[in-house]
Structure formats: structure tokens, C-alpha cells
Amino acid sequence: MSRCRRGFYVAMLSPLLGFIMLYTFRYTFVADHYQYVACIGPLTLAAAGLAAGFERVKAKHAVPALAGAGTLLCVLGGLTWAQCGAY
């Protein structure tokens, strides 16, 4: 992870470091779900990179690119399905 993305992630997590008292901390100290807000920036950069990569793929390479994207979606869907068992 680059220094800029780490800085963004830390800045987005800064309210959870305890320097600022959030209202939800009055009832619970479990705030790990707030990390999802901080993940928006790196995920947006990754999505933009993937979109730029797919734009560079020429028409003759469209089938392998779509197959790779479909495989990625299937793998991520399977991992999500497996994680759902924990809940």
C-alpha cells in the first residue's frame, strides 16, 4: 500500500483512535465496523485501476478479460458465501 493510501486510511480511522469521543462509544467500545468507512478510498482507487486496465484491453482480448472478471466474481462470491456461515 502506498504512503498516500495509508495516510488516507489512518486519517479516516482517526475518530476511532480515542482522541475524539463519539456518541456510540458511550455504549460500546467495539468500533471495528467503522473501518469499512475508511476502506472506501483504497477500494475506489482499486476499482479505478481495474477500469483503466479493462479500457486498455483491446477488442481481441475481451473474452479473456471477461473470463478473468467472471472468475474473480465467482471466487469473491464463494468467499462471501463461506464467511456467511460465521454469522
C-alpha positions as CSV (number, residue, x, y, z in Angstrom):
1,M,0.0,0.0,0.0
2,S,1.4,3.4,-0.9
3,R,2.1,6.1,1.6
4,C,-0.8,8.2,0.4
5,R,-3.3,5.4,0.8
6,R,-2.0,4.5,4.2
7,G,-2.3,8.2,5.2
8,F,-5.9,8.4,4.0
9,Y,-6.8,5.2,5.8
10,V,-5.3,6.4,9.1
11,A,-7.0,9.8,8.7
12,M,-10.3,8.1,8.1
13,L,-9.8,6.0,11.2
14,S,-8.6,8.9,13.4
15,P,-12.0,9.3,15.1
16,L,-11.7,5.7,16.3
17,L,-8.3,6.2,17.9
18,G,-9.9,7.6,21.1
19,F,-8.9,11.3,20.7
20,I,-12.5,12.2,19.8
21,M,-15.3,10.8,21.9
22,L,-18.0,9.5,19.6
23,Y,-21.6,9.1,20.9
24,T,-21.6,5.4,20.1
25,F,-18.6,4.9,22.4
26,R,-20.9,5.7,25.4
27,Y,-22.5,2.3,25.0
28,T,-19.8,0.2,23.4
29,F,-16.1,0.2,22.7
30,V,-16.4,-2.1,19.8
31,A,-15.9,0.1,16.8
32,D,-14.3,-2.2,14.3
33,H,-17.2,-1.8,11.9
34,Y,-16.1,1.8,11.3
35,Q,-13.1,0.6,9.4
36,Y,-15.4,0.0,6.4
37,V,-15.8,3.8,6.0
38,A,-12.0,4.1,5.8
39,C,-11.9,1.3,3.2
40,I,-13.8,3.4,0.7
41,G,-10.8,5.3,-0.6
42,P,-8.5,2.4,-1.3
43,L,-11.3,0.4,-2.8
44,T,-12.2,3.3,-5.1
45,L,-8.6,3.5,-6.2
46,A,-8.5,-0.2,-6.9
47,A,-11.8,0.0,-8.9
48,A,-10.4,2.9,-10.9
49,G,-7.3,0.9,-11.7
50,L,-9.3,-2.1,-12.8
51,A,-11.5,0.1,-15.0
52,A,-8.4,1.7,-16.6
53,G,-6.9,-1.7,-17.1
54,F,-10.0,-3.0,-18.9
55,E,-10.1,0.1,-21.1
56,R,-6.6,-0.8,-22.3
57,V,-7.7,-4.3,-23.3
58,K,-8.3,-4.4,-27.0
59,A,-11.4,-6.0,-28.5
60,K,-9.5,-9.1,-29.4
61,H,-8.6,-9.7,-25.7
62,A,-12.1,-9.0,-24.5
63,V,-13.1,-12.7,-23.9
64,P,-10.1,-13.5,-21.6
65,A,-10.7,-10.2,-19.7
66,L,-14.3,-11.1,-19.2
67,A,-13.4,-14.6,-18.2
68,G,-10.9,-13.2,-15.7
69,A,-13.5,-10.8,-14.3
70,G,-16.1,-13.6,-14.1
71,T,-13.6,-15.9,-12.3
72,L,-12.8,-13.1,-9.8
73,L,-16.5,-12.6,-9.1
74,C,-17.0,-16.3,-8.6
75,V,-14.1,-16.5,-6.2
76,L,-15.2,-13.5,-4.2
77,G,-18.8,-14.8,-4.2
78,G,-17.6,-18.1,-2.8
79,L,-15.5,-16.5,-0.1
80,T,-18.6,-14.4,0.8
81,W,-20.7,-17.5,1.0
82,A,-18.2,-19.2,3.2
83,Q,-18.0,-16.2,5.5
84,C,-21.7,-16.0,5.9
85,G,-21.6,-19.3,7.8
86,A,-19.8,-17.4,10.7
87,Y,-22.8,-15.2,11.1
